[in-house]
Amino acid sequence: ATMTMNFKDPVNLFKAVYSVGLLIFSVIYIMGMIGVSETKLSGDVSPALAYFAIWGAVLWLTMVEGGQASLVGLDPVNRELYKDSHPIAYKIAEVSNQGDNLDRYLL
């Protein structure tokens, strides 16, 4: 089952446009505040370091969240289906799905 948003529905379209607009505003605002040294790190050290730190943290969090979603999504899938085609994912799923490892990781 795929999850898609019906943009023909005016409410869904409004929510999508509003959310993207807020995201763009937030990114521009935060990057601007870093640029004029109005954040703790950019004011004390350097805006360049603050830019590097925030984007490094965002990228790291996206990888962590993506990995977490993959572990949860692959749990109900028969691991033999991807044992040969994706051996690393197979090994990770073998460890993460033993006992209550996945529950402990998520909590």
N, C-alpha and C positions, 0 to 999 in steps of 0.2 A: 504494500500500500504506500503510495506516495502522498506527501503532504504538500499541497499547493494552495496558494491563496487565490480566491476568486476575485480578481480585480474588476469584474463587471458589477459587483456589489458595491455601491457607493460608500458604505461604512468601512469595508475592508480597504478600499482605495484610499479613503481619508486616513485611516490608521497607518497605512504603509507610507504615505507621503509625509504625514506628520512625524512619524518615527524617524524617517530618513532625514527630514529637515532638522529635527532636534539633534540627531547624531552629528550632522555637518556643523551645526551651530556650536555644539560642545567641543568638537575637535578644533575648530577655528579659534574659539575663545581660549581654550587651554593652551594651544600653541602660541597664541598671541601673548598670553600672560607669561609664559616661559620666555618668549622673545624679549620682553621688556623687563625681565628679571623680577617679576612679582610673585614668584614661587620661592619656597625655602631653598631648594637645591640650586636653582638658576641664580638666585640672589647671592648665596654664599659661595658658590663655586663657579659655575659657568652655564649659560644657556645651552651650549653645545652638549655638555654632559647631561643636562636635564632632558634634552631631546633624545639623546641616546638611551638614557635610562627608561624614559616612559615608553618609547617604541620597543625597546628590548623587552620590557615587562609585558607589553601588549602581545607581542609575538610569542613570548614564552607561555603566557596564559592561553593563547589560542591553541598551541600545541598540546598543552596539558588537558584542556577541555576536549579537544578532538580525540586524544587518546582515551580519555575517560568515556566519551560517547561510543567509541569503537569497542571498548571492552564490554560495555553494557549491551550494545547492539549485537555483538557476536555471541553473547552468552547462550541464547536459545538455538543458535545455528549449529548443525552437526559439523564438528571440527574436521571430520574426514573429507568433507567437501572441498576444503581449501588446504589440506595438509601438503599436497605436492606443489600446488601453484603459489602458495604464500607460506613458506616454511617458518619464517620469523613470526608472523602473526599466529601461526599454529602453536609454536613454542610458548609465546606469551599467553595465549588463551589457555594452554594446558596449566600453566602456573597460576594464572589469575582466577581460574574457575575451580581450583581444588578447594574443597571445604568451604569456609566462609571468607576466603581471601578477597573476593570482589566486594563483599559487604563491608569488610574492614577497610578496604581502600577507599570506598565511597564515603565512609563516615570519618 
